[in-house]
Amino acid sequence: MLGDDDIDAVVRGLIQRVQPAGKRIVVVVPDATRTAPVAAMAARIDAAIAAEGGAADLTWMVALGTHQPMSEAALAAHFGPVSGTRRNHEWWDPDQLVSVGVIPGPVVAEVTEGRLNDPIDVRINRAVTEADAVIICGPVFPHEVVGFSGGNKYFFPGVAGEEIIDATHWLGALITSSRLIGTLGPNPVRNLIDRAASMIPTERWCLALVVTPHGDELAACEAGRPEEAWAAAAAVSSEIHVRRLPAPVHTVLSVMPHRYADLWTAAKGMYKVEPVVADGGQVIIYAPHVTQVSVTHGEELARVGYHVKDYFVGQWDHFREFPGSVLAHSTHVTGLGTWSAADGEHRRVTVTLATGIPEETCRALSLGYLDPASVDVAEWAARAKADPGILVVPDAGEQLYRLASS
């Protein structure tokens, strides 16, 4: 664990490299669905910028991707009493986005190893392109789409337009979460994100944080260009955010914290445990506070439902109209499996919701249902002690579970 003096030294060192005096600075941070000491880091960055002569303009931006916006009160609490302007990435307003170029189809095909081949318009929040320097400050965790979160991912999807968001998420779905999550080093999704980031005409810097499991203290704070800082932080995250089990389990109860307000985000209770569930097993996402499938994409998911990757790929003409990020979320939640016109859909794992989402909605989405009132977490924990085939995960969503043999 890093002490305050260690963190202060890293932050000051980075800000000295940025040379913020008289510059327009944008600091990009995660929203409240990621565990991180955002307000404490914002205070350090603010003080370090002031010590170097102060910025001409300072903007603190929440990398929402397509998550719901934070209220003014939530923004104030998220950042604390910093100077400058606090704001959401307003992904819903096209006037807030600007194109920094197009990745040509042949380049897309090369980077994605042939999985995608359409050109991608790379749009990003115009505040980033109008700044002299942008500083990413956010945590790194195992991630279902890109291996490990963080780094340039705070640009794409963090403050991006829908084209690159849909492309990267669908690419991750085609590769599958099981192959990507918790893998270090380059992969096609990370390569595509880095390629898009290289088109941003602004100096890019990064404070990549590694938060201690089930806490908000820092095990590491890596500084530098986004690619190098992310790589160093991901190596640390791979050591402290991955738990290895000796054998598969047949049942998982993922107890989701309140930072996940809908299934779109609470689905991490499936992503992070799928690798340790035996064929035919079950993952129960326990989140009584969750009453919506998705604040942003609920209507589209009601039409799509939750299915394995092959279900969409094999019937592509029926689904090509839907955003790639929606289809990707659907397949990541469902997990591995098969589909064919002759044999139908077969899922490796059953996903059951013990949430505030009504049973009829769960069934319509092709997900299982369990009355959350029937779940006694303490009783489940006692059962898990007696049965090694049961896994209860408190504060689920950020630690990855893998088999020791993998």
JOFENVEN-V95983 format. One record per run of one state. SS is the DSSP state (H for helix, E for strand, - for the rest). FROM is the first residue (numbers start at 1). TO is the last residue. If there is no record, write none. Layout:
ss: (SS SS)
from: (FROM FROM)
to: (TO TO)
//
This chain:
ss: (- H - E - H - E - H - E - H E - H - E H - E - E - E - H - E - H - H - H - E - E - H - E - E - H - H - H E - H - H - H - H - E - E - E - H - E - H - H - E - E -)
from: (1 4 19 24 31 38 52 57 64 72 80 85 89 94 97 104 105 112 120 126 131 133 140 142 144 147 149 151 155 160 161 162 176 177 181 188 198 203 212 218 225 226 241 242 246 249 257 263 267 268 272 274 277 288 298 305 309 314 316 320 324 335 337 341 344 348 350 356 359 365 368 370 372 375 377 387 390 397 400 404)
to: (3 18 23 30 37 51 56 63 71 79 84 88 93 96 103 104 111 119 125 130 132 139 141 143 146 148 150 154 159 160 161 175 176 180 187 197 202 211 217 224 225 240 241 245 248 256 262 266 267 271 273 276 287 297 304 308 313 315 319 323 334 336 340 343 347 349 355 358 364 367 369 371 374 376 386 389 396 399 403 406)
//
